[in-house]
Amino acid sequence: MVRWFKLFGNQYLGFWVVGLVLFAVQEIPYMLMPLFRLDSNAIMNMPETSVTLDRFEKIFGSLCIAMMAFVIHKNAVFFSVANGRERLFFTVAVVILLANFFGWALYFTGHQSIFVMMFFIVTMPPLYYVAIGLWRQNTPLAVTGAVFLAVHFFHVVGNLKEMRL
């Protein structure tokens, strides 16, 4: 982990390779998807109902990834779950990731209800970014993840309504 220069407050521009790894781990279901012969794949075949929400979703999702890898708290070390706050939010991030994987397992086995898609597949990734931001004291990531959650949720709800599932 490196810090290049101070952005504001206790936040620095730098590079944390673990941030890229955490993003890649969250993307594993998409990497595995081609291995499954899905009768239907609502997540990947949704009609686009709002170009504006689609753009904001892409912007905030990309910002989450960038902030996870390139915004570093002044006191951050490479990897730590030493104190109670770190341990709590790291555990929350792991639980959220496991819930997301559980949702994908349901989805891949044909359980593609609105609840499974919205709760496990749509809501969990932004919450994962929020939890990582809280774990790493990366306030910009936590805030951006919360905005991403709202935009992502309402965008997908609109797209699913168009599909009339």
Buried (B, 14 or more C-beta within 10 A) or exposed (E): EEBEEEBEEBBBEBBBEBBBEBBEEBEEBEEEBEEEEBEEEBBEEBEEBBEEBBEBBBBBBEBBBBBBBBBBBEEBEEEEBEEEEBEBBBEBBBBBBEBBBEBBEBBBEEEBEBEBBBBBBBBBBBBBBBBBBBBBBBBBBBEBBBBBBEBBBBBBBBBBEEEEE
